[in-house]
Amino acid sequence: GNKAWSMGVKRRFEPMVRELLTQHWSGEHLLTCGRVAFFWFQIADKSLKPELERHWAREDRFESSLSIELDRKRLTLHPLPHPSPLNATWYKRFPELIDLRLRQLQWGESNTAP
């Protein structure tokens, strides 16, 4: 049914995902697909909520990016709509938007991100 995980499940896995992003992963840029993925960061750090909400309210949220700090690690979030066919508003535009994001990140022929 393409339903989001319950808040209990999200909270249970938050420490593992947080550790993965801040201690084991060397990247900085994250593509978040859908509102739930973008707002995961407010579960990890409640102080990010106003900043995340302001960015999500922007008309250009799927073309602009947001830099945040999580456990003293700088991360840049690049939100995209959820690519589900159930997301009628954005589903048809998803290929165009992900192409734009990959160009912004200079994803080249070698398939390596910066």
Beta strands, then each sheet from edge to edge (+ up, - down):
strand 1: 29-33
strand 2: 66-70
strand 3: 73-80
sheet 1: 1+ 3+ 2-
end
